[in-house]
Amino acid sequence: MSGCGIYSFNGTNIDPSIRTISIGTIQNNSPQGPAFLTQRFTEDLKDYFQQNTNLKLVPRDGDLQFEGNIVAYDFAPASIQQVNGVDQAGANRLTIQVSIRFTNTKDDKQSFEQLFQNFDDFPGSRNIATINSDPNAVRPTTTKIITDIFNKSVANW
């Protein structure tokens, strides 16, 4: 059997000439983001690509290259409820925005620079400070962003 030269496993659409990927540190430039966010997001992004592609991770100059930064990390009331006549947040929404520059060195038409955003709601009774100190609490939100980055860059969805 002969193929068209592009393989598609795990929903990816990667040209076989692409063999390496480099992911720069995704810096946290948001004023409110917790200290662990830079390392956690960067490592989770690397892990996601390694688990879902056959690309070799290299320190720099990969066939596919990712650079970016976290530009927003914001909590805001998602719903308001009254408790003893006082308005309080029934839920708090965490919204994270990440700016990504993706370079495909084999096909520049696939390259892009885009802002990715997603959110999750937390019960109003949950202290925001405890969320900010728990690396696993923000993981569902960052995982959704990482999935969107993956889909835009190699799944062509």
Phi, psi and chi 1 to 4 in degrees:
 res  aa     phi    psi   chi1   chi2   chi3   chi4
   1 MET       -  140.3  -70.2  177.6   61.7      -
   2 SER  -112.7  148.0   64.9      -      -      -
   3 GLY  -111.2  178.3      -      -      -      -
   4 CYS   -88.9    1.9   64.0      -      -      -
   5 GLY    96.5   -7.7      -      -      -      -
   6 ILE  -120.9  129.1  -63.8  177.2      -      -
   7 TYR   -98.5  156.4   62.6   88.9      -      -
   8 SER  -141.6   92.9 -179.7      -      -      -
   9 PHE  -114.7  151.1  -57.5  107.8      -      -
  10 ASN    55.6   25.9  -56.8   12.5      -      -
  11 GLY    79.6    8.4      -      -      -      -
  12 THR   -89.7  162.4   61.0      -      -      -
  13 ASN  -138.7   74.6 -169.5   16.0      -      -
  14 ILE  -112.3  127.1  -57.7  172.7      -      -
  15 ASP   -61.5  136.9 -173.8  -64.8      -      -
  16 PRO   -64.0  -16.6   13.4  -20.2      -      -
  17 SER   -73.9  -12.9   67.9      -      -      -
  18 ILE   -89.3  117.2  -64.7  172.9      -      -
  19 ARG  -123.4  -18.7  -62.4 -159.2  168.7  118.1
  20 THR  -128.2  159.2   59.9      -      -      -
  21 ILE  -140.0  139.5 -175.4  170.2      -      -
  22 SER  -125.8  136.1   57.1      -      -      -
  23 ILE  -127.3  109.8  -61.5  172.8      -      -
  24 GLY   -72.0  163.0      -      -      -      -
  25 THR   -62.3  125.4  -59.5      -      -      -
  26 ILE   -87.1   98.1  -51.2  -60.3      -      -
  27 GLN   -71.3  145.8  -67.4  -66.5  -26.2      -
  28 ASN   -91.4  102.9  179.7   10.9      -      -
  29 ASN  -101.1    8.4  -67.1  -19.3      -      -
  30 SER   -85.0  138.8   66.3      -      -      -
  31 PRO   -66.2  -27.8    9.2  -12.5      -      -
  32 GLN   -97.2  -10.8  -67.8   90.1   -1.5      -
  33 GLY   -64.2  142.0      -      -      -      -
  34 PRO   -68.3  157.9   19.7  -26.0      -      -
  35 ALA   -61.0  -33.7      -      -      -      -
  36 PHE   -74.0  -11.2   65.4   78.9      -      -
  37 LEU   -63.3  -38.9 -161.5   54.9      -      -
  38 THR   -58.5  -55.0  -69.4      -      -      -
  39 GLN   -66.7  -44.4 -178.3  176.7   -0.7      -
  40 ARG   -62.2  -47.2  170.6   53.7   56.9   97.5
  41 PHE   -65.0  -45.3 -169.6   89.3      -      -
  42 THR   -61.5  -47.9  -57.5      -      -      -
  43 GLU   -66.1  -39.0  -68.0  -54.3  -46.5      -
  44 ASP   -66.3  -36.4  -74.6   -7.3      -      -
  45 LEU   -64.7  -45.4 -177.0   62.0      -      -
  46 LYS   -60.5  -47.7  -71.1  175.8 -178.2  179.9
  47 ASP   -59.3  -41.9  -70.4  -13.1      -      -
  48 TYR   -61.8  -44.5 -164.8   90.8      -      -
  49 PHE   -68.9  -36.9  -86.5   86.5      -      -
  50 GLN   -68.7  -34.1  -71.1 -175.6  -63.9      -
  51 GLN   -77.5  -24.5  -68.4  168.6    4.7      -
  52 ASN  -114.1    2.8  -68.4  -73.0      -      -
  53 THR  -140.4  171.5   70.6      -      -      -
  54 ASN  -100.5   13.8  -68.3  -36.9      -      -
  55 LEU   -72.6  142.9  -60.3  173.9      -      -
  56 LYS   -87.2  127.5 -179.9 -177.9  179.0 -160.1
  57 LEU   -78.0  124.3 -177.0   65.3      -      -
  58 VAL  -122.6  155.0  -64.9      -      -      -
  59 PRO   -63.2  -33.1  -14.6   22.3      -      -
  60 ARG  -161.5  165.5   62.1 -175.3  166.1  -79.7
  61 ASP    59.4   38.2  -58.9  -35.0      -      -
  62 GLY   -71.3  164.4      -      -      -      -
  63 ASP   -61.5  -36.8  -63.2  -32.1      -      -
  64 LEU  -113.1  133.2  -57.6 -179.4      -      -
  65 GLN  -130.2  135.5  -58.3  169.6    8.3      -
  66 PHE  -122.1  134.1  -69.4   87.4      -      -
  67 GLU  -138.8  156.3  -60.0  172.9  -75.9      -
  68 GLY   168.9 -173.7      -      -      -      -
  69 ASN  -155.6  156.0   54.6   72.1      -      -
  70 ILE   -84.1  119.5  -61.3  159.6      -      -
  71 VAL  -103.1  -19.4  -63.0      -      -      -
  72 ALA  -148.5  140.9      -      -      -      -
  73 TYR  -146.0   97.2 -179.8   97.1      -      -
  74 ASP  -130.6  136.8  -62.1  -51.2      -      -
  75 PHE  -103.3  139.1  -84.6   99.8      -      -
  76 ALA  -149.3  151.6      -      -      -      -
  77 PRO   -59.9  133.0  -20.3   30.5      -      -
  78 ALA   -98.3  -26.5      -      -      -      -
  79 SER  -151.9  148.8   66.0      -      -      -
  80 ILE  -112.4  137.2  -56.3  -63.5      -      -
  81 GLN  -132.3  156.9   64.1 -175.5   17.8      -
  82 GLN   -99.1  129.9  -77.5 -149.2  -15.9      -
  83 VAL  -125.2  114.6  176.6      -      -      -
  84 ASN    53.1   40.3  -61.2  -34.7      -      -
  85 GLY    79.2    5.1      -      -      -      -
  86 VAL  -112.6  130.4  176.5      -      -      -
  87 ASP   -70.7  129.4  -72.4  -18.7      -      -
  88 GLN  -136.9  158.6  -67.4 -177.0  -20.9      -
  89 ALA   -70.8  122.3      -      -      -      -
  90 GLY   -78.1  -28.8      -      -      -      -
  91 ALA  -150.4  149.1      -      -      -      -
  92 ASN  -113.5  135.1  -72.0  -54.8      -      -
  93 ARG  -103.1  125.0  175.6  165.5  -68.7  169.1
  94 LEU   -95.9  122.2  169.4   62.3      -      -
  95 THR  -117.4  130.1  -57.8      -      -      -
  96 ILE  -121.4  134.3  -60.1  174.9      -      -
  97 GLN  -120.8  134.7  -66.2  179.3  -21.8      -
  98 VAL  -129.6  126.3 -179.1      -      -      -
  99 SER   -92.3  124.6  176.7      -      -      -
 100 ILE  -123.9  134.6  -67.8  -68.8      -      -
 101 ARG  -111.2  116.1 -176.3  172.7   44.0 -106.3
 102 PHE  -110.5  128.5  168.3   69.9      -      -
 103 THR  -120.8  123.5  -55.6      -      -      -
 104 ASN  -103.0  105.6 -178.7  -30.7      -      -
 105 THR   -71.2  -15.0   63.0      -      -      -
 106 LYS   -93.6  -22.3  -55.0  -70.8 -174.6 -179.4
 107 ASP  -151.4   92.3 -178.1    0.2      -      -
 108 ASP   -61.1  -22.4 -166.7   51.1      -      -
 109 LYS   -64.5  -21.0  -71.7 -176.5  -84.0 -178.1
 110 GLN   -85.1  -13.7  -59.6  -68.9  -40.3      -
 111 SER   -68.6  152.6  -60.6      -      -      -
 112 PHE  -159.4  162.8   63.2   82.6      -      -
 113 GLU  -129.3  125.0 -170.9  163.4  -14.9      -
 114 GLN  -151.1  151.1 -178.8  173.8  -34.5      -
 115 LEU   -95.2  125.8 -174.5   67.0      -      -
 116 PHE  -110.1  138.2  -67.1   87.1      -      -
 117 GLN  -141.3  144.8  170.6 -179.8  -58.7      -
 118 ASN  -156.8  172.9 -138.0  -56.0      -      -
 119 PHE  -149.8  164.0   66.0   89.8      -      -
 120 ASP  -144.7  150.1  -83.8  -66.1      -      -
 121 ASP  -101.9  141.8  -66.9  -20.4      -      -
 122 PHE  -122.0  146.6  -65.3   88.2      -      -
 123 PRO   -56.2  142.8  -17.8   26.6      -      -
 124 GLY   -60.5  -23.3      -      -      -      -
 125 SER   -77.1  -13.4   59.4      -      -      -
 126 ARG   -85.3  125.7 -175.5  142.3 -176.8 -140.6
 127 ASN   -67.5  128.0 -175.0  -37.5      -      -
 128 ILE   -61.2  -35.3  -67.1  170.7      -      -
 129 ALA   -62.1  -36.1      -      -      -      -
 130 THR   -71.5  -32.0   62.8      -      -      -
 131 ILE   -66.0  -44.4  -64.4  167.3      -      -
 132 ASN   -66.3  -21.0  -75.2  -20.3      -      -
 133 SER   -99.6    2.2   63.6      -      -      -
 134 ASP  -115.0  103.5  179.2    0.9      -      -
 135 PRO   -57.2  -27.5  -23.4   32.4      -      -
 136 ASN   -79.3  -20.6  -68.6  -41.5      -      -
 137 ALA   -66.4  -36.1      -      -      -      -
 138 VAL   -90.9   -6.1  -58.7      -      -      -
 139 ARG   -58.9  -40.5 -161.9  172.1 -128.1  164.0
 140 PRO   -58.2  -38.0  -25.7   34.8      -      -
 141 THR   -69.5  -46.9  -49.7      -      -      -
 142 THR   -67.7  -33.0   57.8      -      -      -
 143 THR   -64.1  -38.4  -62.6      -      -      -
 144 LYS   -64.2  -39.7  -71.9 -173.3  -94.0 -173.3
 145 ILE   -66.3  -44.3  -65.9  169.7      -      -
 146 ILE   -61.0  -41.7  -71.1  167.8      -      -
 147 THR   -61.3  -41.7  -58.3      -      -      -
 148 ASP   -63.4  -40.7  -70.2  -15.4      -      -
 149 ILE   -63.0  -45.5  -66.8  166.6      -      -
 150 PHE   -59.5  -49.7  178.8   86.7      -      -
 151 ASN   -60.9  -41.4  -71.1  -19.2      -      -
 152 LYS   -68.8  -35.7  171.7   78.9  175.7  178.6
 153 SER   -88.5  -41.9   59.6      -      -      -
 154 VAL  -123.8  -13.8  -61.3      -      -      -
 155 ALA   -95.1  -14.2      -      -      -      -
 156 ASN    52.8   44.8  -65.2  -33.2      -      -
 157 TRP   -96.8      -  -68.1   -2.9      -      -
